[in-house]
Amino acid sequence: MTFPASPAALLQDLIRIPSVNPDSAPGQGATGEAACAAHVGALLESLGAEVTFEEVRPGRPNVIGRFPGGADKPGLLFAPHLDTVSVAGMTIDPFGGEISEGRIQGRGASDTKGTMAAMLWAFHEMRGSLDDLPVRVGFVGLMGEEAGQPGSIHFARHHGSEYSFAVVGEPTSLEIVHAHKGCLWHRLSTQGLSCHGSTPEKGENAIRKLLPVLQALLDHLEATLPDYADPVLGTPTVSLGTLQGGSSPNIVPASCEAFLDIRETPALYDAGGSGWLIRRFLEEHGWSDLVSVDSRGDSKPLLTDPATDGVQRLLSIGSRLTTAPWYCDAGRLAEGGIASVACGPGSIAQAHTKDEYVSIADLEAGCDFYRRFLETYRS
């Protein structure tokens, strides 16, 4: 494969390969990450990397590139994700990769094909010298980050021992996200018995079953979550995201469900997690048989020590520490033993938007940043 002539052209090629995560876009004909993984693998091979594909789910692989360097060196990993969110509601061509007013547009331009292009370009600029560094440089294009993170879970489980530090590709304006909360969604549901609205005494109203439990639970969580505060990340949070029940005003509802979004600190995660708090509360109040709980997600909090060598190297080239309200693959890689941060060009404010883009200036700044980071290992 001939390597693209510029970082912008490289990113355009990546955007033009649809890689919408089918789990985050059900019923939309999303094709997943395979084609993008194949393209990235060919680029890595053209740069001299040994490339392997690991199918995490059918037709949905991680693509792994290992540059020559020696097995006895510590591993340095670059880890963007291949998948994007749905393109529903976009006002631009999601796969056009068009350039307008100095911006490259399309789904994934910011999150995270822009960071992936910048990483690959940095490798391109340092081709032939990566094997001379005192670290083994590796790359993984992760599948599935936008829904459940199975790609990073799989990679950490099978390759965590190979790497000592990872830079996860997320649009952070080149700041170092060394800490973020985890996230769990909890579906609370009740069942009732429908009947005509004119004779409600003949049915069981599922909404009225859930409402008092829900209010008591929210009060309890808001009072309890501060006990698990973190000096860096602050207090865990709970948000009532949806409440749905019934089908018509004149029918007593037979079912009701609510979703709680809880952002967890390491202290809460290590204590058993928010699911444990919820189930214990329901048991203590005799509501376990009344309300069903289905927990989804289980993203891992991230808290990487700023004294970590890789973090200090990023700081040495002008970055700064920060935290994030969102989560990413870094938490899963850290769980597998790889000290990890998220750091990349572009703004998270553009992720998932209807007109997603990254500026060419930000993309090129990211290329320079990653190259200078690699060069810190020369001294």
Buried (B, 14 or more C-beta within 10 A) or exposed (E): EEBBEBBBBBBBBBBBBBBBBBBBBEEEEBBBBBBBBBBBBEBBEBBBBEBEBBEBBEEBBBBBBBBEBEEEBBBBBBBBBBBBBBBEEBEBBBBBBBBEEEBBBBBBBBBBBBBBBBBBBBBBBBBEEBBEBEBBBBBBBBBBBBBBBBBBBBBBEBBBEBBBBBBBBBBBBBBBBBBBBBBBBBBBBBBBEBBEBEEEEEBBBBBBBBBEBBEBBBEBBEEBBEEBBBEBBBBBBBEBEEBEBBEEEEBBBBBBBBBBBBBBBBBBBEBEBBBEBBBEBBEEBEBBEEBEBEBEBBBBBBBBEBEBEBBEBBEEBEBEBBBBEBBBBBBBBBBBBBBBBBBBBBBBEBBBBEBBBBBBEBBBBBBBBBBBBBBBBEE
